[in-house]
Amino acid sequence: MNKDADVIVVGGGLAGSAAAVAVARLGFSVIHLAPAAPPDRRTSALMMPSVEFLVESGLVSEPAPLGHPLTAIRIIDATPRLFRAPETLFESTEIGLPAFGWNFGNARLLEHFQSTAPKIGLIIRTESVSAYHHDGQLGTVTLADGSTLSAPLVVGADGKKSLLRNAVGITTREHQFTEAALVCDLELTRSVGGTSIEFHYPRGPFTLVPAGGNRANLVWIDDETKLGSIQAAGPEALRNALLERSQRLFGDLKIVSPSFVFPLSTLTVDKAGASGVALVGESAHAFPPIGAQGLNLGLRDVADLIAALKATDTTLPDWGAKAADDYARRRAADLAQTSTIVDTLFKSLLADMLPSQTLRAGGLWALKLSPFLRKQAFAVGMGRR
């Protein structure tokens, strides 16, 4: 086979970079096509299974220099509904852990991933891809300048509008919400400590995630038009809206970063691999930022990709296609389960129907009072498999 590498990874985000580094650490020759992109100012709350994978796969040596521990989750029902859920506090010590996970800045984590490339022989190039085809043994990507690169396996981490996914005919199911997420960094008068605070409002949660000291990362989900108009009204109008939503529980606040509004949508695939392509990250799934599933799910993609490669006989001429098919089988159950959980949770947060309100409030009461159900919820929320 006239190949340029064992594996080509397309896409320069966190999932693509994690896949490129993890696969290269297995001893495969890897070319990572990572076009330049604006800095990702968002953060990712990674649960302990994801943090453990980062350490075990050599992506980070330890989390402390890069992130902030999440030791508790506090849920406050701030809706005016007739049946309101009780305020609920989940603490990591309940399950014998010092933290549920760690909160990382996406840009800093990406920089750390990419900094390891020279040490492991990973080749990073900034070209974009314009086409893909598979001949049964090799997958070939055409670059923007018309040149080509070939490898037995191509990893598609090229986002929601994935060219690779479309090229191999993997179908998607998509839904666009009228809600959006506003994100920015805040300086509070009183620290949230290690506790992630979730105020649940009728159009979505208002969440403060620990970012060290008196800082917190904000993720506010609400009607997209409303968030856009508040943001457009200027910093003082936004600050006043944030004070109201936070109920001034943490005193005064300052906005210490630019704010961004991201439209929310879901995307799922009928399978995560085909024709020598394995899809990871948002090329395979996209969900609202509920339950901290985004990058956690992407890292589970990478973990299953590594497992599929370890199980593949690379002496076979079509080993790349076999690895992609095995990967798709491994991912099927997890992707289906996560899609159902996130969809149900998000819809329950937005539901105005009285039966839905009652069920949701009753569910939180059950979690508050039942240690068994709390442990089950911890396992699901943390992505334990």
QUIVENPE-V192318 format. One line per field, one symbol per residue. phi: phi as a letter, one per 20 degrees, with the letter a starting at -180 (. if undefined). Layout:
phi: ???
//
This chain:
phi: .edeafcdddpdffffffffffffffoffcddecgfbfgeefcceefggffffgffenfcebfgfdccfdebcddcfdeeffddfffccddfffdmdfbfrcddffffffgfgffegffdmfedcefeddabbcdodcdcdeefenfcccbfcddecdngegfffffemeecccbeeeecddcadcddfdfemddeddeedgdpeddddgcnmeebeecddagffffffffffogfffgffffffellfdmfbcedbfdcddfdbdbcdfaeaalmddecmffdabcffdmlegfgffffgfffffffffeeefeffdffffffffggffegffffffgffffffffffefdfggfffffffffffffddgffffffgfffemfc
//
